[in-house]
């Protein structure tokens, strides 16, 4: 079976909304897994005794592998079938979760986390590109993408909450075991209900280009993460950045010369696509400032438990869900330009509201800020993803989805580097001038608020109290400066959004002649 998409196939052969449920369930696990380990790091350190470098790789190898391989697997799905790549991703994710849960050494856990990243890179672009196929009507697709993006945001937000609950009752490996039952359900159900789809398969798949993109993205994001960790001007960071930029430049040259490129680079010159990708980067970049400080502020400044911290973040998740459900209607009424600009503006207001927080608990201010933040964040991401995905033919949906997810990952890494530098610049000098505390202790305290509180508890007495107060005050001041920097980035995003189309435009099912949609189990002869 081949040819143009029969508009009735998804509705007649299977429920589009059942497909959406299966895709969102798997996406939720991938999003949760990106943040669930954060609260388990102390338990992992105590049990496996990793070195500092090993611990860094345990945390970072998942997003690194996932971000590096998104374009490779997104474009591969366009060639061999998105459903096929997605089901392989399910299996890889389940096996890697089992390996991670029972890892007995740091090396095994690093390997397992890397395989989780491989599975995540298969799953994330496939879910979005299948939605592009299953919902040919733009209004229905907008609602589906709203639910999809809300699930992704909620998954990342509840990751620490899920981890905190599990760690209160089980060992650290339990944060990975929760993936296995759901993947065991998603794999057979997905094989039954998900449609197979591909692009037009013109020309050979560019294996060399895919590997160039993967290696270049890995090196660039590694350099960004090293810079965010404080290694800004080290030879390792410079080497990774130079190698990555060189490989990506070679990838771009290769794609421009090929008759059938992996990624249509001309799409970036179109406002609906290129500006949307830029808006995704700016949104994530600016909001990483909050992610950097929220958990530490709630736990180390206000003294809340991981479970209480997760509950305080619940209004953000609920607001994101509400925005996702309302996104389709807002898009119809406002259009992409006003919707994304409004989302940026609302998020900026939320960030400025959160600058009113200090070392005293202000739950009302926090809740208002988080509600505005969740609604604004989801509105911006929804409008950007929908505009980007609707601007390309359905046959290129896998590559487009991979570009969007890569932009998300890159924005997160860049935000940690830039806003983390702002935080460190405000925090570190203030705790290194405390009377009665030795130079070695103040140097250690300047690394992080958690380390400062540990040093203060060890010193004790008046010097310990003075260091504790100075560290908390410095952290709150640094948090305010980081939030202000985020607000400036959000204003820049609102201005960039003015390049988006005013009205809904893009490809529809009627003008997509290159689309191939195959029922489950059917392959092209």
C-alpha positions in Angstrom: 0.0 0.0 0.0 1.4 3.4 -0.9 0.5 6.8 -2.2 -1.2 9.8 -0.7 -2.7 9.5 2.8 -6.3 8.4 2.8 -7.8 10.8 5.3 -10.1 8.1 6.8 -7.5 5.4 7.6 -6.5 6.5 11.1 -10.2 7.0 12.1 -11.5 3.8 10.5 -8.7 1.3 11.4 -7.9 2.5 14.9 -8.8 5.3 17.3 -6.5 8.3 16.9 -7.0 9.0 20.5 -5.9 5.5 21.6 -2.7 6.1 19.6 -2.3 9.4 21.4 -2.6 7.7 24.8 0.0 5.1 23.9 2.5 7.7 22.6 2.0 10.0 25.6 2.5 7.1 28.1 5.9 6.3 26.6 6.8 9.9 26.3 6.0 10.4 30.0 8.5 7.8 31.0 11.2 9.3 28.8 10.5 12.8 30.3 10.4 11.5 33.9 13.7 9.6 33.4 15.5 12.8 32.4 15.1 14.2 36.0 14.2 11.3 38.3 17.8 10.5 39.0 18.6 13.9 40.4 17.2 13.1 43.9 18.8 9.6 43.8 22.4 10.9 43.3 23.3 10.8 47.0 22.0 7.2 47.4 23.9 6.2 44.2 27.1 7.8 45.5 26.8 6.0 48.9 26.1 2.6 47.3 28.4 2.5 44.2 31.1 4.9 45.4 31.7 6.5 42.0 34.5 8.9 41.4 33.7 12.5 40.6 34.1 11.9 36.9 32.0 8.7 37.0 29.2 10.5 38.9 29.2 13.3 36.3 28.8 10.7 33.5 26.1 8.8 35.4 24.0 12.0 35.4 25.0 13.5 32.0 25.3 10.5 29.6 21.5 10.1 29.3 20.8 13.6 27.9 24.1 13.6 25.9 23.3 10.3 24.1 19.6 11.3 23.7 20.4 14.7 22.2 23.2 13.4 19.9 21.1 10.7 18.4 17.8 12.5 17.8 18.5 13.5 14.2 19.9 10.1 13.4 16.9 8.1 14.6 14.3 10.8 13.6 15.5 10.6 10.0 15.9 6.9 10.1 12.2 6.6 11.1 11.3 8.6 8.0 13.1 6.0 6.0 12.4 2.6 7.6 9.2 3.4 9.5 8.5 5.5 12.6 6.5 2.7 14.3 9.3 0.3 13.8 11.9 2.6 15.3 9.5 3.5 18.2 9.0 -0.2 19.1 12.7 -0.9 19.1 13.1 2.2 21.3 10.5 0.7 23.8 12.5 -2.5 24.0 15.8 -0.7 24.4 14.4 1.5 27.1 13.0 -1.4 29.1 16.2 -3.5 28.9 18.4 -0.5 29.8 16.1 0.3 32.8 16.6 -3.3 34.1 20.3 -3.0 33.6 20.4 0.4 35.4 18.3 -0.8 38.4 20.6 -3.7 39.2 23.9 -2.0 38.2 26.6 -3.2 40.6 29.4 -0.8 39.4 29.5 2.8 38.2 30.6 1.6 34.7 27.6 -0.6 34.3 25.3 2.3 35.4 26.9 4.6 32.9 26.4 2.1 30.2 22.8 1.6 31.2 22.1 5.3 31.3 23.7 5.7 27.8 21.4 2.9 26.5 18.4 4.7 28.1 19.5 7.8 26.0 19.6 5.7 22.9 16.0 4.4 23.6 14.9 7.9 24.4 16.3 9.2 21.1 14.2 6.6 19.3 11.0 7.3 21.2 10.9 11.1 21.3 10.9 12.1 17.6 8.9 9.1 16.7 6.0 10.0 19.0 5.7 13.5 17.6 6.1 12.4 13.9 3.5 9.7 14.3 1.1 12.4 15.7 1.8 14.4 12.6 0.7 11.5 10.5 -2.3 10.3 12.6 -3.9 13.7 12.9 -3.9 15.2 9.4 -6.5 17.8 10.3 -4.6 20.7 11.8 -7.2 21.5 14.5 -7.2 18.0 15.8 -3.4 17.9 15.5 -3.1 21.1 17.5 -5.0 19.5 20.4 -2.9 16.3 20.2 0.3 18.3 20.2 -1.0 20.3 23.2 -1.6 17.1 25.1 1.8 15.7 24.0 3.8 18.8 25.0 1.9 19.0 28.4 2.8 15.4 29.1 6.5 16.1 28.3 6.5 19.1 30.6 4.7 17.3 33.4 7.0 14.3 33.1 10.1 16.5 33.6 8.4 18.3 36.5 7.3 15.2 38.4 10.5 13.3 38.0 12.0 14.5 41.3 8.7 13.9 43.0 8.5 10.3 41.7 12.1 9.8 42.7 11.5 11.3 46.2 8.5 9.0 46.8 10.3 5.9 45.7 13.5 6.7 47.7 11.5 7.0 50.9 10.4 3.4 50.6 12.9 1.5 48.3 16.5 1.5 47.1 17.8 3.8 44.3 17.3 1.2 41.6 13.6 1.5 42.0 13.6 4.9 40.1 14.5 2.8 37.0 12.3 -0.2 37.6 9.1 1.9 37.2 9.8 2.0 33.5 9.6 -1.7 32.9 5.9 -2.4 33.5 4.7 0.5 31.4 7.1 -0.4 28.6 6.0 -4.0 28.8 2.4 -2.7 28.1 3.4 -0.1 25.5 5.3 -2.6 23.4 2.5 -5.0 22.5 -0.2 -2.4 22.6 1.9 -0.2 20.3 2.5 -3.1 17.9 -1.3 -3.5 17.7 -2.6 0.1 17.5 0.1 2.3 16.1 0.1 2.8 12.3 3.4 2.4 10.3 4.4 5.4 8.2 7.4 6.6 6.3 8.4 9.4 4.0 8.8 9.0 0.3 12.1 7.1 0.6 13.6 9.0 -2.4 17.3 8.2 -2.6 19.5 6.3 -0.1 19.6 7.2 3.6 22.7 9.3 4.3 24.4 7.2 6.9 27.5 9.3 6.9 25.6 12.5 7.4 23.6 10.9 10.3 26.8 9.9 12.0 28.4 13.3 11.4 25.3 15.0 13.0 25.4 12.6 16.0 29.1 13.1 16.6 28.9 16.8 16.2 25.9 17.3 18.5 27.5 15.0 21.1 30.7 17.1 21.1 28.9 20.5 21.1 26.5 19.6 23.9 29.3 18.0 25.9 31.2 21.3 25.6 28.2 23.3 26.7 27.7 21.0 29.7 31.4 21.2 30.7 31.0 25.0 30.5 27.9 24.9 32.7 29.9 22.8 35.3 32.5 25.5 35.6 35.1 24.2 33.1 34.5 27.2 30.8 38.1 27.9 29.7 39.7 24.5 29.9 41.4 22.7 27.0 38.9 19.9 27.1 36.0 22.2 26.7 37.7 24.1 23.8 38.6 20.8 22.1 35.0 19.5 22.4 33.5 22.7 21.1 36.0 23.0 18.2 35.5 19.3 17.2 31.7 19.6 17.4 31.5 22.8 15.4 33.8 21.4 12.8 31.7 18.2 12.5 28.4 20.1 12.3 29.9 22.4 9.6 30.9 19.4 7.6 27.3 18.0 8.1 25.8 21.2 6.8 28.1 21.2 3.7 27.3 17.6 3.1 23.5 18.2 3.3 23.7 21.2 0.9 25.4 19.1 -1.7 23.1 16.1 -1.6 20.1 15.8 -3.8 18.1 14.1 -1.0 19.4 15.5 2.3 18.6 14.2 5.7 17.5 17.6 6.8 16.0 20.3 4.5 18.2 23.2 5.7 16.2 25.6 3.6 13.4 25.1 6.1 15.3 27.2 8.6 14.9 30.3 6.4 11.1 30.0 6.7 9.7 32.0 9.6 7.3 29.3 10.7 10.1 26.7 11.0 13.3 28.6 11.8 11.8 31.1 14.2 9.9 28.3 16.0 13.1 26.4 16.5 14.8 29.5 17.9 11.8 30.1 20.2 12.1 26.6 21.6 15.8 27.2 22.4 15.1 30.5 24.0 12.3 29.2 26.1 14.2 26.2 27.5 17.4 28.3 27.9 15.7 31.0 30.0 13.7 28.6 32.2 16.7 26.4 33.0 17.6 29.3 35.4 14.5 28.3 37.5 15.3 24.6 37.3 18.8 25.3 38.5 17.6 27.0 41.7 14.1 25.7 42.4 15.0 22.4 44.0 17.9 23.8 46.0 15.9 26.8 47.1 12.9 24.7 48.3 15.1 22.1 50.0 18.2 24.0 51.2 16.8 27.5 51.9 13.3 26.6 53.0 14.2 23.2 54.4 11.5 21.2 52.6 11.7 17.4 52.0 11.9 16.0 48.4 8.3 15.0 48.6 7.2 18.5 49.9 9.3 20.0 47.1 7.5 18.0 44.5 4.1 19.1 45.9 5.1 22.7 45.8 5.9 22.3 42.1 2.5 20.7 41.5 0.7 24.0 40.5 3.3 24.3 37.7 2.4 20.9 36.3 -1.4 21.5 36.6 -1.1 24.8 34.8 0.9 23.2 32.0 -1.7 20.6 31.5 -4.4 23.3 31.4 -2.5 25.2 28.8 -1.9 22.1 26.7 -5.6 21.3 26.7 -6.5 25.0 25.9 -3.7 25.3 23.3 -5.7 24.3 20.3 -8.4 26.8 20.9 -5.9 29.6 21.7 -4.0 28.8 18.5 -7.2 29.1 16.4 -8.1 32.5 18.0 -4.7 34.1 18.3 -2.6 32.5 15.6 1.0 31.4 16.1 2.6 34.9 16.3 0.4 36.3 19.1 0.2 32.9 21.0 3.9 32.4 21.2 4.6 36.1 22.0 1.9 36.0 24.7 3.4 32.8 26.2 6.8 34.5 26.4 5.3 37.6 28.0 3.3 35.6 30.6 6.4 33.5 31.5 8.4 36.7 31.9 5.8 38.0 34.3 5.9 34.7 36.2 9.7 34.8 36.5 9.6 38.4 37.8 6.9 37.4 40.3 9.3 34.7 41.7 11.9 37.4 42.3 9.8 38.4 45.3 10.8 35.1 47.1 13.4 35.4 49.8 14.6 33.2 52.7 11.1 33.2 54.2 8.5 30.8 52.9 5.9 32.6 50.8 3.6 29.9 49.5 1.1 32.2 47.9 3.6 34.1 45.8 5.3 30.9 44.9 2.0 29.3 43.8 1.0 32.3 41.7 4.4 32.4 40.1 4.4 28.6 39.3 0.9 28.7 37.8 1.8 31.6 35.5 5.1 29.9 34.7 3.5 26.6 33.8 0.8 28.2 31.7 3.2 30.5 29.9 5.8 27.8 29.3 3.4 25.4 27.9 1.7 28.1 25.7 5.1 29.0 24.2 6.3 25.5 23.6 2.9 24.4 22.2 2.8 27.3 19.7 6.4 26.7 18.7 6.2 23.0 18.2 2.8 23.2 16.3 4.0 25.9 14.0 7.3 24.1 13.3 5.7 20.7 12.7 2.9 22.0 10.5 5.4 23.9 8.3 6.9 20.7 6.9 5.4 17.9 4.8 4.3 14.9 6.7 7.0 12.8 5.0 9.7 14.9 6.7 8.0 14.8 10.1 10.6 12.6 11.8 13.5 14.9 10.8 11.5 18.0 11.9 10.5 16.4 15.2 14.2 15.5 15.8 15.3 19.1 15.1 12.7 20.4 17.6 13.8 17.9 20.3 17.5 18.7 19.6 16.7 22.4 20.0 15.1 21.6 23.4 18.1 19.7 24.6 20.6 22.3 23.3 18.6 25.1 24.9 18.7 23.2 28.2 22.5 22.7 28.1 23.1 26.3 27.0 20.9 27.6 29.8 22.9 25.7 32.4 26.1 27.1 31.0 25.0 30.7 30.8 22.6 31.1 33.8 24.7 28.8 35.9 27.6 31.2 35.3 25.4 34.1 36.5 24.4 32.2 39.6 28.0 31.3 40.4 29.2 34.8 39.8 26.7 36.1 42.4 27.0 33.3 44.9 30.7 32.3 45.2 32.3 35.7 46.1 29.8 36.4 48.9 30.6 33.2 50.9 34.3 33.6 50.6 34.3 36.7 52.9 32.9 35.3 56.2 34.7 36.3 59.4 36.0 33.4 61.5 35.9 30.8 58.7 39.2 29.6 57.2 40.2 30.0 53.6 39.8 26.3 52.8 36.3 26.1 54.3 35.1 29.2 52.5 36.6 27.9 49.2 34.6 24.7 49.7 31.5 26.6 50.6 31.7 28.7 47.4 31.1 25.6 45.3 27.5 25.2 46.1 24.9 25.9 48.8 24.7 22.3 49.8 28.4 22.2 50.4 28.3 25.4 52.3 25.6 24.0 54.7 27.7 20.9 55.2 30.8 23.0 56.1 28.7 25.2 58.4 27.4 22.1 60.2 30.9 20.8 60.7 32.3 24.1 61.9 29.4 24.8 64.3 29.2 27.7 66.7 28.9 31.4 65.6 31.2 31.0 62.6 29.1 28.1 61.3 25.9 30.1 61.8 27.5 33.1 60.0 28.5 30.9 57.1 25.1 29.4 56.9 23.4 32.8 56.9 25.8 34.2 54.3 25.4 31.2 52.0 21.6 31.4 52.1 21.6 35.1 51.5 24.1 34.8 48.7 22.0 32.0 47.1 18.8 34.0 47.2 20.6 37.0 45.7 22.1 34.8 43.0 18.6 33.3 42.4 17.2 36.8 41.9 19.9 37.8 39.4 19.4 34.5 37.5 15.6 35.1 37.3 16.2 38.6 36.0 18.5 37.2 33.3 15.9 34.7 32.4 13.3 37.5 32.1 15.5 39.3 29.6 15.8 36.2 27.5 12.1 35.8 27.6 11.6 39.3 26.4 14.0 38.6 23.5 11.9 35.5 22.8 8.7 37.6 22.6 10.4 39.9 20.1 11.6 36.9 18.0 8.1 35.5 18.0 7.0 38.5 16.0 8.5 36.8 12.9 6.1 33.9 13.1 3.1 33.8 10.8 0.1 35.8 11.9 -2.4 33.2 10.8 -2.5 29.4 10.6 -0.7 28.2 7.4 1.3 25.2 6.4 0.9 21.7 4.9 -2.4 19.8 5.0 -3.3 16.3 4.2 -4.6 17.4 0.7 -1.3 18.8 -0.5 1.1 16.1 0.9 1.7 13.8 -2.1 4.8 12.2 -0.6 3.2 10.6 2.4 3.1 6.8 2.9 0.8 5.5 5.7 0.8 1.7 6.2 -1.5 -0.3 8.5 0.2 -2.1 11.4 2.2 -5.1 10.2 2.1 -4.1 6.5 5.3 -3.2 4.7 5.9 -1.6 1.3 6.6 -4.3 -1.4 
